[in-house]
Amino acid sequence: MPYSMFFSKDGKAIHGTEWATIRSYLHAYVTESVGSMGCVGLAGEDAEILYEWTPKGTNIIVMTEELEE
């Protein structure tokens, strides 16, 4: 998991993956849901840019509900 930035005690992270789109659809085929088990998989280049830009210790806020405008 290159450029990992963990945001939960149980190991969820924002990280790079070489096959973000394909991995998501394979997961959907197996589990009937698109995505991961909580991680946020980014294309490798995007993960590297975010990792280099973000200072260590930056708070990550996970939104569980859509904000009303």
Number of C-alpha atoms within 10 A of each C-alpha: 13 14 20 19 23 15 17 12 7 8 10 16 19 21 22 23 20 14 12 16 15 10 16 15 16 14 16 14 11 9 12 10 13 15 18 16 10 12 17 18 23 20 14 17 13 14 22 16 11 17 18 10 9 11 9 9 8 9 9 12 7 8 7 6 6 6 6 4 3
